[in-house]
Amino acid sequence: MTKHEALSLLAMKRVLTTKLLAEARTMVTPGVTESLDITVRLQGQVKVGLAYDQRQPAKADPWTLLTVALSKLNGVTLESLTREAVALDHVDLLVKPLKKRAAEAIQAIKDSTNARCNGKLTGTVAGSVTKGFSTEAEKAA
């Protein structure tokens, strides 16, 4: 891929929003083969920002912590623990400090979710399409 082709694709990405693509999808008749011969003209500017590191807490899985904790227990202890948890009808003084420790452990998992992200794509691009296509229905008429 050339730099010119890469810039062209990035410019198209700026024009083709999810909402616009969803609207276009509703305008096409399912099951009809469309023949295309179009010219797309894009004008504007695009800029790719610098890559950056970002914490991605949505990737943190608190179930991992619970899975590891439960794996340390034998069957009888796990059943007893489950019965106690079901019987709890309020948060007492014993549970509050444990919740704080659990929250700290979950935060440690979240803190480990740093990932390198591509820089943001910004710019203003306008586009137009020159018609040059037909549908099977248009061909039959």
Buried (B, 14 or more C-beta within 10 A) or exposed (E): EEEEEEBBEBBBEBBEEEEEEEEEEEEEEEEEEEEEEEEEEBEEEBEBEEEEEEEEEEEBEEEEBEEEEEEEEEEEEEEEEEEEEEEEEEEEEEEEEEEEEBEEBBEEBBEEBEEEEEEEEEEEBEBEEEEEEEBEEEEEE
